Amino acid sequence: MGNSGSKQWRDPGPDKWTEETVDNLKENITKLDAEEGSRTKGNILLCGPNQSGKSSFLNSVIGIRKNRPVHVTHAGSTAAADSTLTRTYIRVRGGAVFNNYRLSDAPGLLEPRGEGLNVEDIVSLVQGKIKQGYVFVDGSPIENENEFFNSAPTEEDKIHCLVFVFDVNLLETVTGRYQAKIRKIMEQMSLKGIPYAMVLTKIDLFDTYVRDHVSYIHQSFKVGKAVEDACKKFGIQERSIFPVINLVKEIDIKPLANILHLIAMKNILGYTRDFLDERQ
């Protein structure tokens, strides 16, 4: 069984990798939309290094809703990332999943400070103080006098959950400086009471057995160890770290392969809804 051990470290196990599980996850997400007070749309910000799999994750989530592959963002592109804030909103009517949430995709968060967001800009984004269309400047946070600075953000402008997207294959080589940068961002989120989570991408490249037998991912010792390592390196609780495979080559939606994305989104949306409920 390759790197897959007998001890299961998270549900569902391979025996529950079924269409019924897919339907149950979608139903749970839809119930979050229907909860009292859920008319306030939850804003979720994805951030992480360029080529980390943010776009693939975002495309997969939107594809689940549309029941077909989509290419809203440039997944798999090797071109330099745009330095402006780009937002991809999920807007659905009726009882479909992801009805009351918006997803935002931020530019790459790189090390060193050049070519990416710095900690100050991440905090400003979360607070709703940066307007769409702002061009980020390497090593220079937005100033109050900037025309794109929002001095009076509304609840709709603010972020209600931060999701750090990271390529699992880079865990062993991530520098101490980068770890400290991410930890600082998470500390700022904790101080402000903003929930956060992590999506570990490209698991299919990390564990070849899981690539061919995705239902065994929660029995993979290698993947379980990677989740533990990410927890230690970035200071994010294991229960808030979600491994996913990257669906960049598929031309058809495979419901069972989307279980991992649904698990991640069910929890992320739950964190978002809990935060909004506490604010009301």
C-alpha positions in Angstrom: 0.0 0.0 0.0 3.0 2.3 -0.5 3.1 5.1 2.0 -0.5 4.4 3.1 -0.5 2.9 6.6 -3.3 1.1 8.4 -3.9 3.9 10.9 -6.5 6.4 9.7 -5.7 10.0 10.9 -8.9 11.7 9.5 -12.3 10.9 8.1 -13.5 9.8 5.7 -11.7 6.5 5.2 -11.6 4.6 1.9 -14.9 2.8 2.6 -16.7 6.2 2.8 -15.4 7.5 -0.4 -18.8 7.4 -2.1 -21.3 9.5 -4.0 -23.3 9.6 -0.7 -20.4 11.3 1.0 -20.3 13.9 -1.8 -24.0 14.6 -1.4 -23.7 14.8 2.4 -20.9 17.3 2.2 -22.8 19.4 -0.3 -25.9 19.3 1.9 -23.9 20.4 4.9 -22.5 23.3 3.0 -26.0 24.3 1.7 -27.3 24.2 5.3 -24.6 26.8 6.2 -26.1 29.0 3.6 -29.5 28.6 5.0 -28.7 29.4 8.6 -30.3 32.4 10.2 -28.4 35.5 9.5 -26.5 34.0 6.6 -27.7 36.8 4.3 -24.4 38.5 5.1 -22.0 37.2 2.5 -18.8 35.8 3.9 -15.6 36.9 2.3 -12.7 34.5 2.1 -9.2 35.5 1.0 -6.8 33.0 -0.6 -3.1 33.8 -0.3 0.2 32.0 -0.8 3.2 31.8 -3.1 2.9 32.0 -6.8 2.5 28.5 -8.4 1.2 27.2 -5.0 -2.0 25.9 -6.5 -4.4 28.8 -5.5 -5.8 29.1 -9.0 -6.3 25.3 -9.3 -8.1 25.2 -5.9 -10.3 28.1 -6.8 -11.2 26.6 -10.2 -12.0 23.3 -8.6 -14.3 24.9 -6.1 -16.2 26.9 -8.7 -16.3 23.7 -10.9 -18.1 21.9 -8.2 -20.8 24.5 -8.2 -21.1 24.5 -12.0 -20.6 20.7 -12.3 -18.0 21.1 -15.0 -14.3 22.1 -15.2 -13.8 25.9 -15.3 -10.9 28.1 -15.9 -11.7 31.4 -14.1 -8.1 31.8 -13.1 -4.9 30.9 -14.9 -4.1 27.6 -13.2 -0.8 26.1 -14.2 0.4 29.2 -15.9 4.1 30.0 -15.6 3.7 33.6 -16.4 4.5 36.2 -13.7 1.5 36.8 -11.5 -0.4 40.0 -11.7 0.4 42.3 -8.9 -3.1 43.7 -8.6 -5.8 42.4 -6.3 -8.0 40.1 -8.3 -11.3 38.8 -6.9 -13.3 35.9 -8.2 -16.8 35.9 -6.7 -19.1 32.9 -6.5 -22.6 34.2 -6.9 -25.4 31.6 -6.9 -29.1 31.8 -6.5 -31.4 29.2 -4.9 -30.2 26.2 -3.0 -26.8 25.5 -4.7 -23.6 25.2 -2.7 -21.5 28.2 -2.0 -24.5 30.5 -2.2 -23.5 33.1 0.4 -19.7 33.4 0.0 -17.2 35.2 -2.0 -13.7 34.0 -2.7 -10.8 36.4 -3.3 -7.4 35.4 -4.8 -4.5 37.6 -3.7 -1.1 38.0 -5.5 1.7 35.6 -4.5 3.2 35.9 -1.1 6.9 35.4 -1.7 10.2 35.7 0.0 12.2 37.9 0.0 9.9 40.9 0.3 10.1 41.8 -3.3 7.6 40.3 -5.8 4.7 39.7 -3.4 2.6 40.9 -0.6 4.1 42.0 2.7 2.5 41.4 6.1 1.1 44.9 6.4 -0.8 44.6 3.1 -2.3 41.2 4.1 -3.6 42.8 7.3 -5.0 45.8 5.3 -6.7 43.4 2.8 -8.3 41.6 5.7 -9.5 44.8 7.2 -11.1 45.8 3.8 -8.8 48.8 3.5 -7.5 48.1 0.0 -9.8 48.7 -2.9 -9.9 46.4 -5.9 -7.4 47.5 -8.6 -4.6 48.6 -6.3 -1.2 47.7 -7.7 1.0 46.3 -4.9 4.4 47.8 -4.5 7.4 45.6 -3.5 8.4 46.2 0.1 6.1 49.2 0.5 2.7 48.9 2.2 -0.2 51.0 1.0 -0.4 54.5 2.5 -3.4 56.2 3.8 -3.2 58.9 1.1 -3.3 56.4 -1.7 -6.5 56.7 -3.9 -7.0 52.9 -3.4 -6.9 53.1 0.4 -10.4 52.6 1.9 -10.6 54.6 5.1 -14.1 53.5 5.9 -14.5 49.8 5.0 -18.0 48.3 5.3 -18.6 44.7 6.4 -18.9 43.7 2.7 -15.3 45.0 2.1 -13.7 43.0 5.0 -12.3 39.4 4.9 -13.9 37.0 7.3 -11.5 34.0 6.8 -7.9 33.8 5.6 -6.8 30.7 3.7 -3.1 30.1 3.2 -2.5 27.9 0.2 0.9 26.1 0.0 2.5 23.4 -2.1 3.1 20.4 0.1 6.2 19.5 -1.9 7.9 22.7 -0.7 7.6 21.9 3.0 11.0 20.5 3.4 12.8 23.4 1.8 10.8 26.4 3.1 13.1 28.8 4.8 13.0 30.0 8.4 12.4 33.5 7.2 9.4 32.5 5.2 8.0 30.5 8.1 8.4 33.5 10.4 6.5 35.7 7.8 3.6 33.4 7.7 3.5 33.0 11.5 3.4 36.7 11.9 0.4 36.9 9.6 -1.4 34.2 11.5 -0.6 36.0 14.8 -2.1 39.1 13.4 -5.2 37.2 12.4 -5.5 35.7 15.9 -5.1 39.1 17.5 -8.0 40.4 15.4 -10.1 37.3 15.9 -10.1 36.4 12.2 -10.3 32.6 11.5 -7.7 31.1 9.2 -6.9 27.8 7.6 -4.4 26.1 5.3 -4.8 24.2 2.1 -1.9 21.8 1.2 -1.9 21.4 -2.5 -0.4 19.0 -5.1 -0.7 15.9 -2.8 -1.0 13.8 -6.0 2.6 14.8 -6.8 3.8 14.3 -3.2 2.4 10.7 -2.7 2.2 8.6 -5.8 0.0 6.0 -4.2 -2.5 8.6 -3.2 -2.4 9.9 -6.8 -3.7 6.6 -8.0 -5.8 5.8 -4.9 -7.1 9.1 -3.6 -9.6 7.5 -1.2 -6.6 6.3 0.9 -5.3 9.8 1.5 -6.4 9.8 5.1 -4.5 6.6 5.7 -1.3 7.9 4.1 1.5 8.1 6.7 3.3 10.5 4.4 0.4 12.9 4.0 -0.4 12.8 7.7 3.2 13.6 8.5 3.1 16.5 6.1 0.1 17.9 7.9 1.9 17.6 11.2 5.0 19.4 9.7 2.9 22.2 8.3 1.3 22.7 11.7 4.8 23.0 13.4 6.3 25.2 10.7 3.4 27.7 10.3 1.6 27.6 13.6 -1.7 26.4 12.2 -3.7 23.7 14.0 -3.8 20.3 12.3 -7.6 20.3 12.2 -7.4 23.5 10.1 -5.0 22.1 7.5 -6.6 20.4 4.5 -4.7 18.4 1.9 -6.0 18.4 -1.7 -5.0 17.1 -5.1 -4.7 19.5 -8.0 -7.2 18.9 -10.8 -5.6 20.7 -13.7 -5.7 18.1 -16.5 -9.3 16.7 -16.1 -11.8 17.5 -18.8 -14.7 16.1 -16.8 -15.8 16.6 -13.2 -15.0 13.5 -11.0 -17.3 13.8 -7.9 -15.2 11.5 -5.8 -12.0 13.4 -6.5 -13.7 16.6 -5.2 -14.4 15.1 -1.8 -11.1 16.7 -0.5 -12.1 20.2 -1.8 -15.6 19.8 -0.3 -14.1 18.8 3.1 -11.8 21.9 3.0 -14.6 24.2 2.0 -17.1 22.8 4.5 -14.7 23.7 7.3 -13.6 27.0 5.8 -17.2 28.1 5.3 -18.0 27.0 8.8 -15.2 29.1 10.3 -16.5 32.0 8.2 -20.1 31.6 9.3 -19.2 31.3 13.0 -17.2 34.5 12.7 -20.0 36.4 11.1 -22.5 35.0 13.7 -20.3 36.3 16.5 -20.2 39.8 14.9 -24.0 40.1 14.6 
